Amino acid sequence: MAGTRWLARLEAMNAILDQWEALQLHFEMAASNERSHTARVLNDAYKDPQNKLYMLYVRKVLKEVVRVNKMFQAENADITKLTEELLSMYRNLMQLVVEPRYLSKCTLESLPNFKYMDNLIPICAVQFGYDFSVAAAKAPLNNVQITYVKKRCVKFVAQGSPVASS
């Protein structure tokens, strides 16, 4: 994905999350007044608190990706420094979902070949961040629904790995 797309997605996500309640109301009114299929779909999406939780987590991850992506767009970027930053970002993301005792055995250079899928942290031990935790506590969701969102969040990070399919 092009570098500007990551930045645009983060900016769009920030705008959506900042205006969540207003957008929720807008699409609720549009769905009832306009009888538009798109408005109904968006209304359903904004009414489901699971979507907001998921977006809060994805935003946390995208911030790290955008930070490193901006370094790659620099005019006189040092390739060695970029490689180190990319591997460091990868380690930071893997630290969100991989057991520390396994990840600590890997050097930065060996990370892309690390079989992390066998060493994921149990969902109950993953740190989803302050914004996610506060929103989850306030959301009208049961434990099964919150666990489902958490699994989606871990999957989002895991699918970003170059070895996710191996």
Buried (B, 14 or more C-beta within 10 A) or exposed (E): EEBEEBBEBBEEBBEBBEEBEEBBEBBBEBBEEEEEEEBBEBBEBBEBBBBBBBBBBBBBBBEBBBEBBEBEEEEEEEEEEBEEBBBBBBBEBBBBBBBEEBBEEBEEEEBEEBEBBEBBBEBEEBEBBEBBEEBBEEBEBEEEBBEBBBEBBBEBBBEEBEEEEE
